[in-house]
C-alpha cells in the first residue's frame, strides 16, 4: 500500500482549510464515505477538498459542520478559501475555473466571444485589454496567463468530453490582426482534432433559439451534481439549483432535436 500523502497545510489557504477538515474528520473517527453520506457529494470530491484542490461549497460546509460538530467553522471560512483560489480570474468566474479540470463533460454555447478554453494569448490579451482599458500591463498579463492555462485540462489523464457551439460571427469578426486570427482558428481546429471535442457553428442566418441571449456553459461531474454557468460583461452566475439546471439542459436538448444535432 502506498504511503499516505498528507496535504501541506502551509502551502496556501485552501490547503490549510483542507488539512483542518481532514484533522477534524479523523478526530471524529469518520471515513470520507461516512462524512459524505447525506451530502449529495462523492468521496473523491471531499478528498480533493482535503488536499486543497477544490473549494468547499456552502451547502457542503454546513453539512460538514453538522456532522463534525465544528460550530460553523467550515461554513465561516469556506468563503476565505474560495477567494484564495481565484488565481487571476474574475471573482465571479473563479469557481468555474476550479471546476473545469474535474468535469466529465463540458458543453459551451458562445454567441459573442470564443470561449476561454479555446483562446490564444493574443486573442485573450485583446479581449482583456478591451474590458480593462486602464489596467497595468502586468494585470492584463496575469489574466491572460490564467485564462490560457485553463486549456491544460485537455492534456490531463482523463480530459473532459468537450462540446462547443460557436456563432458564425466569431470566426469572421477580426478581433486581432489577420495573422493572429489565423493562429486562433488554427488553434481551435487543432484542439478539436486532438481531443475528445465536438465543434459546431451556428450560421448567422439561424432563427431564434434558447441560448441566443448570452454565453452558457454546462458541466457534469462523476462525484458532484451538474452545474450551469451563464455570463455577460463583468458578471457571471453559477447555477447549481437542480430545477434550473435541468431546465437549461432540457432547453438545450430540445434545440438539438430541432436542428438534428441530438446524440444517440
Protein Blocks (a to p, Z undefined) as FASTA:
>chain_A
ZZdddddfklpmmlmmmmmmmmmmmmnopafklmmgonlpafklmmmmmnopaccdfklm
mmmmmmnonnommmmmmmmmmmmmnnopafklmmmmmmmmmpfbdcdddfkbccfklpcf
klmmmmmmmmmmmbcfklmmmmmmmmmmmmmmmmmmbdcdddddddfklmmmcfbcfklm
mmmmmmmmmmmmmmccddddddfkbccdfklnbccdddddfkbccddddddehiacddfb
fklmmmmmmmmmmmmmmnopacZZ
